[in-house]
Amino acid sequence: MKQLPGYADLTKRLRFSPEQGRIWRDSERCVLLSQSALTTLRSQLVVQLGLARARRLFWDMGFAEGARCAVEAKELRPDRGFLEAFAVGPRPCADRVWLDEIETLDSDSASGHFHGSFVVHDSIEAAVHLATDGVSADSVCWLQTGFASGFASSFAGQPIVMREIECQGMGDGACLLHAKPEAEWPELDDVEKSVPPQMLANSQADRHEFVPGVSAGYHAVRNMIERAAGTDASLLFLGETGVGKEVFAKMAHRASLRKDAPFVALNCAAIPEGLIEAELFGVAKGAYTGAVASRPGRFELAHGGTLFLDEISMLSPLAQSKVLRVIQEGEFARDGDTRTTRVDVRLLAASNIDLETAMEAGHFRADLFFRLATLPIQVPPLRHRREDIPGLMEHFRAKYARRHRREVAGFTARSINALLMHEYPGNVRELERMVERAVLLVNDREAIDLRHLFLGSDRMRIRAGLALTNDGRVSGAEVGKEQDQSISHLVGLLRQKGEGLKAVESRIVEAALEAARGNVAQAARDLGLTRRQLASRLEKIGR
Ligand SMILES: Nc1ncnc2c1ncn2[C@@H]1O[C@H](COP(=O)(O)OP(=O)(O)OP(=O)(O)O)[C@@H](O)[C@H]1O
């Protein structure tokens, strides 16, 4: 039996706020589920869905959580050995313990070898089952085996199935789990067979890039992508800038039959109009002065795979007609070439402007629009899917702490609240930028606070939109109250002193100039004026 390391690094991630009735693990809210609540939930699901579906539901839920936990485990103990990092997963949250002892663990990532046996004493699921249904003929720890399988699969980067060989719910003294790669079990049941490939994909290759969301908006997008997964249908991602359209396009590629072929992306807005066709279709040697060698375009590079055209509305009319031809006929000619080339490419596109309006205004070809918009997918802005914010915050904190070699002790409670309430006109990109900047500003081993997140113009916005209550919570409603109060105070002063609006305006302008230490451009920015507008006001008041 292996000696497991201590868990101080895990326990300090849990925070309790009795006043607010909240529990957090890092920046994520958690719930405490009592044994009696779990008993009710489990028996209700069995009654309503049947045993097989209830088991599958618990197993899938456990699997997803285990896969996510494995990512955290590696991040939490990046420099420790395999065993120490592996031992993190089971413990992060009360009542989610699946592992008491690692009996054996033998793994080799190069060859894919992964064998282990693990012991759990005191399984809550076994206790629940014994209390309601007595001793079972089959293993009963569904959440636990799902979690363990998700954790091990994500950790090992391949489907690993953990099965209970002995289970307290079957009358054994403890639960004994065996782990093996999926393919090495002689037979798998329906639940075990269904290691969700997407969860696995999310947790391995993209673990440093992609955060699966939890909001309804995120799931609606994911469902659309999954519906089209087995097809070559074009998808058109629509939504504000920074919502993650490219990230979802990559997800669509990974979920498709083309996942092992290239994913090639091109931002049409980033290429000057005259060069876009060469970029898309390639160039033949001698096509123009300087074309000393032939080179393939993005369509050829994406052959067999997926081409993602971001900001497609920026394509010139000629490029639009050529793209349409490739979609319809699967062929094109390189710039300066007469021979046509055939390609097999799935096209995904994105736009942050309304393509229908662009089409009606004659800027975008209707036939291309209808070809692309077979399945339009609207990605909601971050402010409409706030439940995704905690996962993203934590992901960016870990990502940039790693990149900039900083040790950042999470977020303060008030900064978490502020991030949850912010409006994010720049969506996920804005959140990412704020967290990266905060990681750079915060002192080592300190937690990110408001002052690290909101600077300059952001601070103006947070002042206008959010207020902090005494216990560090942010409340939008109280902002209004606070602003109303200061405005009434100002009106009171006006009345007392008999000053007119002009005089007050002059005093505000002077105060802003003073706060900006005489820097006119800064004062203008703070007041929401142009430099010229402020200069003219200053001139009028004789400054
Ligand atoms: N679910 C996510 N997990 C991790 N990072 C994300 C996620 N969604 C978005 N991002 C990050 O947010 C940033 C913006 O995402 P992306 O480029 O996909 O947005 P977009 O909608 O295509 O933006 P634009 O319209 O400006 O091209 C990127 O840095 C991306 O990595």
The ligand as a Tripos MOL2 file, in Angstrom:
@<TRIPOS>MOLECULE
LIG
   31    33     1     0     0
SMALL
NO_CHARGES

@<TRIPOS>ATOM
      1 N1        -14.7670   28.3130  -22.9840 N.pl3     1 LIG1
      2 C1        -13.5930   28.9510  -23.0310 C.ar      1 LIG1
      3 N2        -12.5250   28.4560  -22.3760 N.ar      1 LIG1
      4 C2        -11.3360   29.0920  -22.3970 C.ar      1 LIG1
      5 N3        -11.0980   30.2190  -23.0750 N.ar      1 LIG1
      6 C3        -12.1190   30.7520  -23.7480 C.ar      1 LIG1
      7 C4        -13.4180   30.1670  -23.7680 C.ar      1 LIG1
      8 N4        -14.2260   30.9330  -24.5300 N.ar      1 LIG1
      9 C5        -13.4720   31.9450  -24.9740 C.ar      1 LIG1
     10 N5        -12.2100   31.8380  -24.5120 N.ar      1 LIG1
     11 C6        -11.0870   32.7580  -24.7690 C.3       1 LIG1
     12 O1        -11.6180   34.0420  -25.0220 O.3       1 LIG1
     13 C7        -10.9190   34.6650  -26.0930 C.3       1 LIG1
     14 C8        -11.9020   35.0240  -27.1940 C.3       1 LIG1
     15 O2        -12.4030   33.8280  -27.7660 O.3       1 LIG1
     16 P1        -12.6410   33.6920  -29.3480 P.3       1 LIG1
     17 O3        -11.4860   34.2570  -30.1200 O.co2     1 LIG1
     18 O4        -13.0410   32.2870  -29.6290 O.co2     1 LIG1
     19 O5        -13.8810   34.6670  -29.4770 O.3       1 LIG1
     20 P2        -14.6090   35.1390  -30.8190 P.3       1 LIG1
     21 O6        -16.0520   35.1630  -30.4880 O.co2     1 LIG1
     22 O7        -14.1730   34.2770  -31.9740 O.co2     1 LIG1
     23 O8        -14.0540   36.6120  -30.9500 O.3       1 LIG1
     24 P3        -13.9900   37.5390  -32.2910 P.3       1 LIG1
     25 O9        -15.3980   37.7140  -32.7690 O.co2     1 LIG1
     26 O10       -13.4100   38.8240  -31.7760 O.co2     1 LIG1
     27 O11       -13.1100   36.8130  -33.2670 O.co2     1 LIG1
     28 C9         -9.8450   33.6960  -26.5430 C.3       1 LIG1
     29 O12        -8.6130   34.0310  -25.9330 O.3       1 LIG1
     30 C10       -10.3450   32.3590  -26.0410 C.3       1 LIG1
     31 O13        -9.2950   31.4720  -25.7950 O.3       1 LIG1
@<TRIPOS>BOND
     1     1     2 1
     2     2     3 ar
     3     2     7 ar
     4     3     4 ar
     5     4     5 ar
     6     5     6 ar
     7     6     7 ar
     8     6    10 ar
     9     7     8 ar
    10     8     9 ar
    11     9    10 ar
    12    10    11 1
    13    11    12 1
    14    11    30 1
    15    12    13 1
    16    13    14 1
    17    13    28 1
    18    14    15 1
    19    15    16 1
    20    16    17 2
    21    16    18 1
    22    16    19 1
    23    19    20 1
    24    20    21 2
    25    20    22 1
    26    20    23 1
    27    23    24 1
    28    24    25 2
    29    24    26 1
    30    24    27 1
    31    28    29 1
    32    28    30 1
    33    30    31 1
@<TRIPOS>SUBSTRUCTURE
     1 LIG1         1 GROUP 0 **** ****
